[in-house]
């Protein structure tokens, strides 16, 4: 997750249409993703109506045909306050020490499942799926996609 400071957040509109947004993010050891945004933005309004969301993170400088790495996270997100907002502020300040996001609202994405592809470590076309538990990741399955 440190490979990029930007991630893509997928949300669903009240009408059931997909919406995607790129944003700067920070994260913690539980794979929670934090960001700051305008509560009036489309993705924020979508999360007010339906908390389900997905995030993908990868280094966009990767080259087609060479080993790839990235992570997809599936779960729920929304605006946070209190201790969770304080945790978001700490994580964000650690990653972006020269940014003051206080004019915006803190958000947290809490993953339930992750899909990891790390070809240098796992193998070509191999994706590992894991459930996020209170004590860490629990392996669910490994998929090997046949390549031509």
Helices and strands as residue ranges (DSSP letters): E 6-12, E 18-24, E 26-27, E 33-37, H 42-49, E 52-58, E 69-79, H 82-95, E 105-118, E 126-133, E 136-144
